[in-house]
C-alpha cells in the first residue's frame, strides 16, 4: 500500500514537472560521462525544434545544435558545471 502511494505521488510529481517545463518552455538534460550520451526531456527537443526520439544523443551532436555564436559560452558553462 505504501509503495503504491509513493509511486502515485512520483507520477504526479513527474506530470507537474513536465507541465511546468511546457509552460515555461524550458527543459532538462543529463549527461553520462561514461557513455558520452545526453538525455533530453521532451521540452528540450521542442526548444530545439526537433521531434523527441528515444535514441540517445552524444555530446558532440548536441554541441553542433548550439548556435555558433553561443557555442563558446555554452562550452564554458558546461565545463564550469562539470568542474564543480
C-alpha positions in Angstrom: 0.0 0.0 0.0 2.8 2.5 0.9 4.6 1.6 -2.3 1.5 2.4 -4.4 1.1 5.8 -2.7 4.8 6.6 -3.3 4.5 5.5 -6.9 1.4 7.6 -7.4 3.0 10.7 -5.8 6.1 10.2 -8.0 3.9 10.0 -11.2 2.0 13.1 -10.1 5.3 15.0 -9.4 6.7 14.0 -12.8 3.5 15.2 -14.6 3.7 18.5 -12.8 7.4 18.9 -13.9 6.5 18.2 -17.5 3.7 20.7 -17.4 5.9 23.3 -15.8 8.5 22.8 -18.4 6.0 23.0 -21.2 4.5 26.3 -19.9 7.9 27.9 -19.2 9.4 26.4 -22.5 12.4 25.1 -20.6 13.6 21.6 -20.2 16.3 19.5 -18.5 19.0 17.2 -19.7 21.5 14.8 -18.3 25.0 13.9 -19.5 26.6 10.4 -18.8 30.3 10.8 -18.7 30.9 7.1 -19.1 29.0 6.7 -22.3 29.2 10.3 -23.6 25.4 10.2 -24.0 23.0 13.1 -23.5 19.4 12.5 -22.4 16.9 15.3 -23.1 13.4 16.0 -21.7 10.7 16.3 -24.3 10.7 20.1 -23.9 14.4 20.4 -24.8 13.6 18.7 -28.1 10.8 21.3 -28.5 13.1 24.2 -27.7 15.4 23.0 -30.5 12.5 22.4 -32.9 13.2 18.7 -33.0 10.9 15.7 -32.7 11.5 13.8 -29.5 13.3 10.5 -30.1 14.2 7.6 -27.9 17.7 7.4 -29.4 20.4 8.9 -27.2 22.4 11.9 -28.5 26.1 12.2 -27.8 27.8 15.3 -26.5 29.2 16.2 -30.0 25.8 16.0 -31.6 24.3 18.3 -29.0 27.2 20.8 -29.3 26.6 21.1 -33.1 23.0 22.1 -32.4 24.1 25.2 -30.4 24.3 28.4 -32.4 27.9 29.1 -33.4 27.8 32.5 -31.7 26.6 30.8 -28.4 28.9 27.8 -28.6 31.9 29.2 -26.6 29.5 30.4 -23.8 27.8 27.1 -23.8 31.0 25.1 -23.6 32.4 27.3 -20.8 29.1 26.9 -18.9 29.1 23.1 -19.2 32.7 22.8 -18.3 32.3 25.0 -15.2 29.4 22.9 -14.1 31.4 19.7 -14.6 34.2 21.1 -12.5 32.0 21.7 -9.5 
